[in-house]
Amino acid sequence: MEVIFILIGVSLLMAGGFLWLFFKAMKGGQFDDQHTPAIRILFDQKTKNKANKKPPKKKK
């Protein structure tokens, strides 16, 4: 039974460490993307054109 308390304590310390590292990375600007928004307009987008769409056939 004592082992479960040790494991819970260790897991809480690890979770806190990962949370601290995540916030440190966020504050450091690691997840800021300055390049993609500028080139997003160059990517092709597949859009559906309603003018070229054929009307559905009626079944008799």
GIZIRA-V28988 format. One record per helix or strand. SS is the DSSP state (h for helix, s for strand). FROM is the first residue (numbers start at 1). LEN is the number of residues. If there is no record, write none. Layout:
BEGIN
<<SS:FROM:LEN> <SS:FROM:LEN>>
END
This chain:
BEGIN
<<h:2:26> <h:36:7>>
END
